[in-house]
Amino acid sequence: MSQDNRSPFANKAAVATYAQDTPRKVPGLTDLHRMTTLLLSEHAPNETHILVIGAGGGLETKAMAEARPGWRFTGVDPASAMLDLARQAVLPFAHRVELLEGTVDQAPAGPFDGATCLLTLHFLDRSERLHTLREIRRRLKVGAHLVIAHHSAPDPDPERWMTRSVAFGDHSGIDWAKAEATGKAMNERLPLLAPEEDEALLRETGFSDVALFYAAFSFRGWIAVAAGE
């Protein structure tokens, strides 16, 4: 999950507009954050410590911090510019938020009471996802919840679903030719997995009770429980 020139977050324009663009492009993003908070709350104590993987931008951390005054957060992200955005977003909660530059490998050992990885895993190939999920599991208490959400690739036509997501995010009007071209490019660039593959990776890396809770065009979200040894 290293930051390089292929990453959209190496693009200064993309970083500058991230806070405005993301809620427009991800269906129900505010509700996704609320659902994430609720799911983590089910088995988390009042003095909860949450690990946030891909914390750049700070949108989910801000939402959780606003909703749960007793929670603390440690977030990691390889993109320094995105972390700068996150620091601004969580400024009112800075005493409860630690942000570190790096990948899951730079995250503290924990153990944490829960974790999130939102809008991140679709940038990683299968081996990188395996590593990331394993390292998240190593840092969680048994029974802690992990919430993930990202682009998946619903069969039988993932490119069409990506096109629909692109069209949804274009609030200037639906231009299907433009959406199809962008959807095709994203489908080729992102190492997407089918939903059943995403679920299998969670089980392979030490999670149980894997359940889909969010589906919106090409986006999917799951909750999983850190299983015992």
C-alpha positions in Angstrom: 0.0 0.0 0.0 2.9 2.3 -0.8 2.3 5.8 -2.1 3.5 6.3 -5.6 2.8 8.3 -8.8 0.1 5.9 -9.8 -2.0 6.8 -6.8 -4.8 9.3 -7.4 -3.7 11.0 -4.1 -0.3 12.0 -5.7 -2.5 14.3 -7.8 -2.7 17.7 -6.0 -6.0 18.6 -7.6 -7.6 15.3 -6.4 -6.4 15.9 -2.9 -7.6 19.5 -2.9 -11.2 18.5 -3.8 -11.4 15.2 -1.9 -13.7 16.4 0.9 -16.1 17.9 -1.6 -15.9 15.2 -4.2 -16.1 12.0 -2.1 -19.6 12.5 -0.7 -20.8 13.2 -4.2 -19.3 10.1 -5.7 -20.0 7.6 -3.0 -23.7 6.9 -2.6 -24.9 7.5 1.0 -21.5 8.2 2.4 -22.8 10.0 5.5 -25.0 7.0 6.2 -22.1 4.6 5.5 -20.2 6.5 8.2 -23.1 6.3 10.6 -23.6 2.6 9.9 -19.9 2.0 10.5 -20.0 3.7 13.9 -23.1 1.7 14.8 -21.5 -1.6 13.8 -18.3 -0.9 15.7 -20.4 0.1 18.8 -22.1 -3.3 19.2 -19.2 -4.9 21.0 -16.9 -1.9 21.9 -16.5 -0.5 25.4 -17.0 3.1 26.2 -13.3 3.7 26.2 -12.9 2.4 22.7 -9.7 2.6 20.6 -10.3 2.3 16.9 -7.7 1.7 14.2 -8.4 3.5 10.9 -6.6 2.2 7.9 -6.5 4.6 5.0 -7.3 7.5 7.3 -6.4 10.3 4.8 -9.1 12.9 4.3 -10.4 12.2 7.8 -14.0 12.0 6.8 -14.8 8.7 8.6 -12.7 9.6 11.6 -14.4 12.9 12.0 -17.9 11.3 11.7 -17.0 8.7 14.4 -15.4 11.2 16.7 -18.5 13.4 16.5 -20.8 10.5 17.3 -18.7 8.9 20.1 -17.0 11.4 22.5 -15.4 8.5 24.4 -13.6 7.0 21.5 -9.9 7.4 20.6 -8.5 6.8 17.1 -5.2 5.9 15.5 -5.1 6.3 11.8 -2.5 5.5 9.1 -2.3 6.6 5.5 0.7 6.6 3.1 -0.3 9.9 1.5 1.1 12.9 3.4 -1.2 15.4 1.6 -4.2 13.3 2.5 -3.1 13.2 6.1 -2.9 17.0 6.1 -6.5 17.0 5.1 -7.4 14.6 7.9 -5.6 16.7 10.5 -7.8 19.7 9.5 -10.9 17.6 9.4 -10.4 16.2 13.0 -9.0 19.4 14.5 -11.8 19.7 17.1 -11.0 16.2 18.2 -7.2 16.3 17.9 -6.7 15.2 21.5 -8.3 11.9 20.7 -6.8 11.3 17.2 -3.3 10.1 16.3 -2.5 10.2 12.6 0.6 8.4 11.2 2.1 8.4 7.8 2.5 4.9 6.4 0.6 1.6 5.9 -0.8 -0.9 8.3 2.8 -1.9 9.0 3.4 1.4 10.7 0.3 1.1 12.9 0.8 0.3 16.6 0.4 -3.2 17.8 -2.7 -2.5 19.7 -4.7 -4.4 20.6 -7.6 -2.3 19.2 -11.3 -2.5 20.0 -12.3 -2.2 16.3 -11.0 -1.1 12.9 -12.2 0.5 9.7 -10.8 0.3 6.1 -13.1 2.4 3.9 -12.5 3.3 0.3 -9.0 1.9 0.4 -8.8 -1.8 -0.4 -9.8 -1.4 -4.1 -6.3 0.2 -4.7 -4.5 -2.9 -3.5 -3.9 -6.1 -5.4 -4.8 -9.5 -3.9 -1.5 -10.1 -2.1 -1.5 -6.6 -0.7 -5.0 -7.0 0.6 -4.1 -10.3 2.2 -1.2 -8.7 4.0 -3.2 -5.7 5.0 -6.1 -7.7 6.4 -3.8 -10.1 8.2 -2.0 -7.2 9.9 -5.3 -5.6 10.9 -6.4 -8.8 12.4 -3.1 -9.1 14.4 -3.8 -5.7 15.9 -7.4 -6.4 17.0 -8.8 -8.0 20.2 -10.7 -11.2 19.7 -14.3 -10.4 19.0 -13.5 -6.9 17.7 -15.3 -5.7 14.6 -13.7 -4.7 11.3 -15.7 -2.6 8.8 -14.6 -2.4 5.2 -16.1 -0.8 2.1 -14.8 -0.2 -1.3 -15.4 -0.8 -5.1 -16.0 -4.5 -5.7 -16.8 -6.1 -9.1 -20.3 -7.5 -9.2 -20.7 -10.2 -11.8 -21.5 -10.6 -14.7 -20.5 -7.2 -15.9 -18.3 -5.2 -13.4 -17.5 -2.6 -16.0 -21.2 -1.6 -16.3 -21.5 -1.3 -12.6 -18.4 0.9 -12.5 -19.9 3.0 -15.3 -23.1 3.5 -13.2 -21.0 4.6 -10.2 -19.2 7.1 -12.4 -22.5 8.4 -13.8 -23.9 8.8 -10.2 -21.0 11.0 -9.2 -21.4 13.3 -12.2 -23.9 15.9 -10.9 -23.6 18.1 -14.0 -25.7 15.6 -15.9 -25.5 12.1 -17.3 -23.1 11.7 -20.1 -23.1 8.0 -20.7 -20.2 8.1 -23.3 -18.0 9.9 -20.7 -19.1 7.6 -17.9 -18.4 4.5 -19.9 -14.9 5.6 -20.9 -14.1 6.5 -17.3 -15.7 3.3 -15.9 -13.7 1.3 -18.4 -10.4 3.0 -17.4 -11.2 2.5 -13.7 -12.0 -1.1 -14.2 -8.7 -1.6 -15.9 -6.7 0.4 -13.4 -8.1 -0.9 -10.1 -7.3 -4.5 -9.1 -11.0 -5.2 -8.4 -12.2 -8.5 -6.8 -15.6 -10.0 -7.0 -17.7 -9.7 -3.8 -17.3 -13.4 -3.0 -13.5 -13.0 -3.3 -13.5 -10.1 -0.9 -15.5 -12.2 1.6 -13.1 -15.2 1.2 -10.1 -13.0 1.9 -11.6 -11.9 5.2 -12.1 -15.5 6.2 -8.6 -16.4 5.1 -7.1 -13.7 7.2 -8.7 -14.6 10.5 -12.2 -13.0 10.4 -15.5 -14.8 11.0 -19.2 -13.8 10.8 -18.6 -12.0 7.5 -21.7 -10.1 6.5 -22.6 -7.6 3.7 -24.3 -4.5 5.1 -23.9 -2.0 2.3 -24.3 -2.2 -1.5 -24.5 0.8 -3.9 -23.7 0.3 -7.6 -20.0 -0.9 -7.6 -19.5 -0.3 -3.9 -19.8 -3.0 -1.3 -19.3 -2.9 2.5 -18.8 -5.8 5.0 -18.6 -6.3 8.7 -16.4 -9.1 10.1 -15.4 -10.3 13.5 -11.8 -11.0 14.6 -11.9 -14.7 15.3 -9.9 -16.4 18.1 -6.9 -18.5 17.5 
